[in-house]
Amino acid sequence: MTACVLALMGEGAVVQGATSDTRPVRPVAATTALGAERLSDEERVTRVANAVLRAPVYRLPTTASPLAGRLRLQTEDGPLEVYLVLESKLDSLGRVWFRVRLPKRPNGRTGWVTEGALSDLRVVRTKLRIDRRTLRATLYRDGRIVWASRIAIGAAGTPTPAGRYWIRSRLRNLRGNRAYGPWAFGTAAYSVLSDWPGGGVVGVHGTNQPGLIPGRPSHGCIRVPNDKIRRLALIMPIGTPMQIV
């Protein structure tokens, strides 16, 4: 069966699964100081960063706001944790705040951290789209299709959750378990149940049961034929936004 991991960072963060910000995205080549602006459209321009401190995450861009948890330095599987950065804002003291998506239950939460809590922002131009109706995954780069595959997803009782997420880790021969194929990607989506080491994370991974693709046999993870996952491992960077529809 598939695999997936529970990330507890505290309760109370804002729930915002959909992209509702319609402002123009900060240009990739911009060198001006950050202000109140949109940083990611999660389509063609997405900014991500690693946590450099186990800093507090706030519900609002002020230290007077209730906490939503803390940043994590590593994912459940060991690699550096990566956060998708949606927007920036200046407070009355001139501090820059970032609103980030949070890898935790319930899915779709966001919170605010100060600029110093994150590494330099980097830009990702890819997007992974998972279509549960057609059982098809598609990778876009700059809006153009560069990869596509039939997939298997979660069964009715353990569905693959709809929403906006991102790729947090790329793992080769996960735990030496052939059920995950040659490559596995850990995502920011969490399922009701999964076999991922640690439990909970919706993974995108290969398989030792290719005959079940396309289909709905999993605990929430997304299974991809091994030849397709090998190609995906070469062209999909960490931080790629993922939309499950």
Sine and cosine of phi, psi and omega as CSV:
sin_phi,cos_phi,sin_psi,cos_psi,sin_omega,cos_omega
0.00,0.00,0.12,-0.99,-0.06,-1.00
-0.99,0.11,-0.12,-0.99,-0.28,-0.96
-0.72,-0.69,0.62,-0.78,0.02,-1.00
-0.12,-0.99,0.36,-0.93,-0.50,-0.86
-0.54,-0.84,0.65,-0.76,-0.11,-0.99
-0.99,0.11,0.88,-0.48,0.02,-1.00
-0.93,-0.37,0.96,-0.29,-0.03,-1.00
-0.99,-0.12,0.89,-0.46,0.01,-1.00
-0.82,-0.58,0.21,0.98,-0.02,-1.00
0.97,-0.23,0.34,-0.94,-0.07,-1.00
-0.98,-0.21,0.30,-0.95,0.19,-0.98
0.95,-0.30,-0.01,1.00,-0.01,-1.00
-0.95,0.30,0.35,-0.94,0.02,-1.00
-0.93,0.37,0.69,-0.72,0.06,-1.00
-0.99,-0.11,0.88,-0.48,0.01,-1.00
-0.46,-0.89,1.00,0.08,-0.05,-1.00
-0.97,0.24,-0.56,0.83,-0.07,-1.00
-1.00,0.02,0.41,-0.91,0.09,-1.00
-1.00,0.06,0.95,-0.32,-0.06,-1.00
-0.95,-0.31,-0.14,0.99,-0.03,-1.00
-0.98,0.18,0.86,-0.52,-0.04,-1.00
-0.96,-0.29,0.10,0.99,0.04,-1.00
-0.91,0.41,0.45,-0.89,0.12,-0.99
-0.86,0.51,0.55,-0.84,0.01,-1.00
-0.99,0.16,0.60,-0.80,0.07,-1.00
-0.81,0.59,0.78,-0.63,-0.01,-1.00
-0.86,0.52,0.57,-0.82,-0.02,-1.00
-0.87,0.50,-0.60,0.80,-0.07,-1.00
-1.00,0.07,0.05,1.00,-0.06,-1.00
-0.89,0.46,0.66,-0.75,0.02,-1.00
-0.85,-0.53,-0.02,1.00,0.02,-1.00
-0.94,0.33,0.34,-0.94,0.02,-1.00
-0.88,0.48,0.56,-0.83,0.01,-1.00
-0.93,0.38,0.63,-0.77,0.08,-1.00
-0.77,-0.64,-0.55,-0.84,0.08,-1.00
-1.00,0.07,0.99,-0.15,-0.09,-1.00
-0.44,-0.90,0.34,-0.94,0.05,-1.00
-0.99,0.14,0.73,-0.68,-0.06,-1.00
-0.95,-0.31,-0.37,0.93,-0.05,-1.00
-0.63,-0.78,0.66,-0.75,0.18,-0.98
-0.97,-0.25,-0.10,0.99,0.02,-1.00
0.86,0.51,0.44,0.90,0.06,-1.00
-0.80,-0.60,-0.90,0.43,-0.03,-1.00
-0.89,-0.45,-0.42,0.91,0.03,-1.00
-0.74,-0.67,0.90,-0.44,0.04,-1.00
-0.74,-0.67,0.75,-0.66,0.04,-1.00
-0.96,-0.27,0.72,-0.70,-0.02,-1.00
-0.73,-0.69,0.28,-0.96,0.02,-1.00
-0.38,-0.92,0.35,-0.94,0.12,-0.99
-1.00,-0.05,0.44,-0.90,0.13,-0.99
-0.98,0.21,0.69,-0.72,0.07,-1.00
-0.94,-0.34,-0.19,0.98,0.05,-1.00
-0.65,-0.76,0.48,-0.88,0.16,-0.99
-0.99,0.16,0.87,0.50,-0.15,-0.99
-0.98,0.18,0.41,-0.91,0.06,-1.00
-0.93,0.38,0.56,-0.83,0.11,-0.99
-0.94,-0.33,0.77,-0.64,-0.06,-1.00
-0.95,-0.31,0.43,-0.90,0.04,-1.00
-0.95,0.33,-0.52,0.85,-0.01,-1.00
-0.76,-0.65,0.33,-0.95,-0.05,-1.00
-0.98,0.21,0.89,0.45,0.07,-1.00
-0.35,-0.94,0.60,-0.80,0.00,-1.00
-0.95,0.32,-0.15,0.99,0.09,-1.00
-0.99,0.12,-0.15,0.99,-0.02,-1.00
-0.97,0.24,0.46,-0.89,0.12,-0.99
-0.86,0.50,0.51,-0.86,0.03,-1.00
-0.97,0.25,0.54,-0.84,0.12,-0.99
-0.94,-0.34,0.05,1.00,0.00,-1.00
0.74,-0.68,-0.44,-0.90,0.03,-1.00
-0.66,-0.75,0.47,-0.88,0.11,-0.99
-0.92,0.40,0.44,-0.90,0.08,-1.00
-0.91,-0.41,0.57,-0.82,-0.01,-1.00
-0.99,0.11,-0.45,0.89,-0.05,-1.00
-0.72,-0.70,0.44,-0.90,0.12,-0.99
-0.97,0.23,0.10,-1.00,0.04,-1.00
-0.87,0.50,-0.42,0.91,-0.08,-1.00
-0.99,-0.14,0.00,1.00,0.10,-0.99
0.92,-0.39,-0.64,0.77,-0.01,-1.00
-0.88,0.47,0.28,-0.96,0.03,-1.00
-0.86,0.50,0.69,-0.72,0.04,-1.00
-0.94,0.34,0.58,-0.81,0.01,-1.00
-0.81,-0.59,0.65,-0.76,-0.02,-1.00
-0.88,-0.48,0.65,-0.76,0.05,-1.00
-1.00,0.01,0.82,-0.57,-0.13,-0.99
-0.97,-0.23,0.89,-0.46,-0.11,-0.99
-1.00,0.04,-0.69,0.73,-0.08,-1.00
-0.37,-0.93,0.21,-0.98,0.07,-1.00
-0.83,-0.56,0.36,-0.93,0.01,-1.00
-0.44,-0.90,0.55,-0.83,0.07,-1.00
-0.98,-0.19,0.67,-0.74,0.09,-1.00
-0.99,-0.11,-0.04,-1.00,-0.08,-1.00
-0.91,0.41,-0.30,0.95,0.02,-1.00
-1.00,-0.07,0.02,1.00,-0.01,-1.00
1.00,0.09,0.14,0.99,0.03,-1.00
-0.98,0.21,0.61,-0.80,0.07,-1.00
-1.00,-0.01,0.75,-0.66,0.09,-1.00
-0.91,-0.41,0.52,-0.85,0.07,-1.00
-0.87,-0.50,0.71,-0.70,0.17,-0.99
-1.00,-0.06,0.83,-0.56,-0.08,-1.00
-0.85,-0.52,0.47,-0.88,0.19,-0.98
-0.98,0.21,0.59,-0.81,-0.08,-1.00
-0.93,-0.36,0.76,-0.65,0.06,-1.00
-0.99,0.12,1.00,0.01,-0.07,-1.00
-0.24,-0.97,0.26,-0.97,0.15,-0.99
-1.00,0.07,0.55,-0.84,-0.18,0.98
-0.95,0.32,0.41,-0.91,-0.02,-1.00
-0.86,0.52,0.52,-0.85,0.15,-0.99
1.00,-0.04,0.15,0.99,-0.03,-1.00
-0.99,0.15,0.48,-0.87,0.09,-1.00
-0.75,-0.66,0.27,-0.96,0.06,-1.00
-0.36,-0.93,0.06,-1.00,-0.08,-1.00
-0.90,-0.44,0.68,-0.73,0.07,-1.00
-0.74,-0.68,0.41,-0.91,0.05,-1.00
-0.98,0.21,0.41,-0.91,-0.10,-0.99
-0.82,0.57,-0.63,0.78,-0.07,-1.00
-0.94,0.35,-0.16,0.99,0.00,-1.00
-0.99,0.17,-0.24,0.97,-0.08,-1.00
-0.87,-0.49,0.41,-0.91,0.13,-0.99
-0.94,0.33,0.04,-1.00,0.10,-0.99
-0.84,0.54,0.62,-0.79,0.03,-1.00
-0.95,0.32,0.60,-0.80,0.12,-0.99
-0.78,-0.62,0.45,-0.89,-0.12,-0.99
-0.98,-0.18,0.71,-0.70,0.11,-0.99
-0.90,-0.44,0.70,-0.71,-0.06,-1.00
-0.94,-0.34,0.11,0.99,-0.01,-1.00
-0.98,-0.20,0.29,-0.96,0.10,-0.99
-0.52,-0.86,0.71,-0.70,0.06,-1.00
-0.96,-0.28,0.80,-0.61,0.02,-1.00
-0.91,-0.42,0.78,-0.62,0.03,-1.00
-0.93,-0.37,0.88,-0.47,0.00,-1.00
-0.97,-0.26,0.95,-0.32,-0.06,-1.00
-0.96,0.28,-0.38,0.92,0.00,-1.00
-0.97,0.23,-0.72,0.69,-0.04,-1.00
-1.00,-0.01,-0.12,0.99,-0.04,-1.00
0.83,0.56,0.80,0.60,-0.06,-1.00
-0.63,-0.77,0.67,-0.74,0.09,-1.00
-0.93,-0.37,0.63,-0.78,-0.03,-1.00
-0.68,-0.73,0.75,-0.67,0.09,-1.00
-0.96,-0.27,0.76,-0.64,0.03,-1.00
-0.93,-0.38,0.56,-0.83,0.18,-0.98
-0.76,-0.65,0.85,-0.53,-0.08,-1.00
0.80,0.60,0.58,0.81,0.06,-1.00
1.00,0.10,-0.03,1.00,-0.03,-1.00
-0.95,-0.32,0.61,-0.79,0.01,-1.00
-0.94,0.33,0.80,-0.60,0.03,-1.00
-0.85,-0.53,-0.10,1.00,-0.01,-1.00
-0.24,-0.97,0.58,-0.82,0.06,-1.00
-0.44,-0.90,0.46,-0.89,-0.02,-1.00
-0.36,-0.93,0.49,-0.87,0.25,-0.97
-0.95,0.30,0.46,-0.89,-0.09,-1.00
-0.63,-0.78,0.21,-0.98,0.22,-0.98
-0.88,-0.47,0.57,-0.82,-0.07,-1.00
-0.76,-0.65,-0.19,-0.98,-0.06,-1.00
-0.94,0.35,0.52,-0.85,0.08,-1.00
-0.95,0.32,0.16,-0.99,-0.07,-1.00
-0.84,0.54,-0.62,0.78,-0.03,-1.00
-0.99,0.15,-0.26,0.96,0.01,-1.00
-0.70,-0.71,0.91,0.42,-0.16,-0.99
-0.94,0.34,0.46,-0.89,0.19,-0.98
-0.96,0.27,0.85,-0.53,-0.17,-0.99
-0.98,0.21,0.72,-0.69,0.08,-1.00
-0.94,0.34,0.44,-0.90,0.06,-1.00
0.59,-0.81,-0.10,-0.99,0.02,-1.00
-0.95,-0.32,0.80,-0.59,-0.08,-1.00
-0.67,-0.74,-0.33,-0.95,0.07,-1.00
-0.33,-0.94,0.27,-0.96,-0.01,-1.00
-1.00,0.08,0.82,-0.57,-0.09,-1.00
-0.96,-0.28,-0.40,0.92,-0.04,-1.00
-0.41,-0.91,0.44,-0.90,0.09,-1.00
-0.81,-0.58,0.86,-0.51,-0.17,-0.99
-0.80,-0.60,0.77,-0.64,-0.01,-1.00
-1.00,-0.10,0.74,-0.67,0.04,-1.00
0.75,0.66,0.85,0.53,-0.10,-1.00
-0.79,0.62,0.90,-0.43,0.04,-1.00
0.83,0.55,0.26,0.96,-0.03,-1.00
0.93,0.36,0.27,0.96,-0.06,-1.00
-1.00,-0.07,0.90,-0.45,-0.05,-1.00
-0.90,0.43,-0.28,0.96,0.01,-1.00
-0.89,0.46,-0.38,0.92,-0.01,-1.00
-0.99,-0.11,0.00,1.00,0.00,-1.00
0.93,0.36,-0.21,-0.98,-0.08,-1.00
-0.96,0.30,-0.42,0.91,-0.01,-1.00
-0.66,-0.76,0.53,-0.85,0.08,-1.00
-0.64,-0.77,0.65,-0.76,0.08,-1.00
-0.93,-0.36,0.80,-0.61,0.15,-0.99
-1.00,0.07,0.70,-0.72,-0.03,-1.00
-0.90,-0.43,0.03,-1.00,0.03,-1.00
-1.00,-0.04,0.12,0.99,0.06,-1.00
-1.00,-0.01,0.57,-0.82,0.03,-1.00
-0.83,-0.56,0.66,-0.75,-0.02,-1.00
-0.97,-0.26,0.13,-0.99,0.03,-1.00
-0.95,0.32,-0.39,0.92,-0.01,-1.00
-0.28,-0.96,0.57,-0.82,0.12,-0.99
-0.28,-0.96,0.17,-0.99,0.00,-1.00
-0.98,-0.20,0.08,1.00,0.03,-1.00
-0.83,0.56,0.67,-0.74,-0.01,-1.00
-0.80,0.60,0.88,-0.48,-0.06,-1.00
0.97,-0.23,-0.48,0.88,0.12,-0.99
1.00,0.09,0.82,-0.57,0.18,-0.98
0.86,-0.51,-0.65,0.76,-0.06,-1.00
-0.94,0.34,0.68,-0.73,0.14,-0.99
-0.99,0.13,0.91,-0.42,0.02,-1.00
-0.99,-0.15,0.39,-0.92,0.20,-0.98
-0.92,-0.39,0.91,-0.42,-0.16,-0.99
-0.47,-0.88,0.21,-0.98,0.07,-1.00
-0.96,0.29,-0.24,-0.97,-0.12,-0.99
-0.38,-0.93,0.40,-0.92,0.19,-0.98
-0.95,-0.30,0.20,0.98,0.06,-1.00
-0.76,-0.65,0.91,0.41,-0.08,-1.00
-0.89,0.46,-0.36,0.93,0.00,-1.00
-0.92,0.39,-0.24,0.97,0.01,-1.00
-1.00,0.01,0.02,1.00,0.05,-1.00
-0.96,-0.29,0.79,-0.62,-0.05,1.00
-0.98,0.20,0.43,-0.90,0.03,-1.00
0.13,-0.99,-0.16,-0.99,-0.03,-1.00
-0.73,-0.69,0.91,0.42,-0.08,-1.00
-0.97,-0.23,-0.08,1.00,-0.28,-0.96
-1.00,-0.10,0.04,-1.00,0.09,-1.00
-1.00,-0.01,0.23,0.97,0.01,-1.00
0.75,-0.66,-0.44,0.90,0.00,-1.00
-0.95,0.32,0.24,-0.97,-0.07,-1.00
-0.93,-0.37,0.91,-0.42,-0.04,-1.00
-1.00,-0.09,0.66,-0.75,-0.06,-1.00
-0.76,-0.65,0.64,-0.77,0.08,-1.00
-0.81,0.58,0.55,-0.84,-0.12,-0.99
-0.88,0.48,-0.61,0.79,0.02,-1.00
-0.91,0.41,-0.55,0.83,0.02,-1.00
-0.96,0.28,-0.63,0.78,-0.01,-1.00
-0.94,0.35,-0.53,0.85,0.07,-1.00
-0.89,0.46,-0.68,0.73,0.03,-1.00
-0.91,0.41,-0.67,0.74,-0.01,-1.00
-0.88,0.48,-0.60,0.80,0.00,-1.00
-0.89,0.46,-0.39,0.92,-0.02,-1.00
-1.00,0.08,-0.40,0.92,-0.20,-0.98
-0.84,-0.55,-0.12,0.99,-0.02,-1.00
-0.95,-0.31,0.93,-0.37,-0.04,-1.00
-0.98,0.21,0.40,-0.92,0.15,-0.99
-0.86,0.51,0.64,-0.77,-0.04,-1.00
0.99,-0.10,-0.12,0.99,0.03,-1.00
-0.84,0.54,0.81,-0.59,0.07,-1.00
-0.92,0.40,0.55,-0.84,-0.01,-1.00
-0.77,-0.64,0.82,-0.57,0.05,-1.00
-0.93,-0.36,0.82,-0.57,0.07,-1.00
-0.95,-0.30,0.87,-0.50,-0.03,-1.00
-0.89,-0.46,0.00,0.00,0.00,0.00
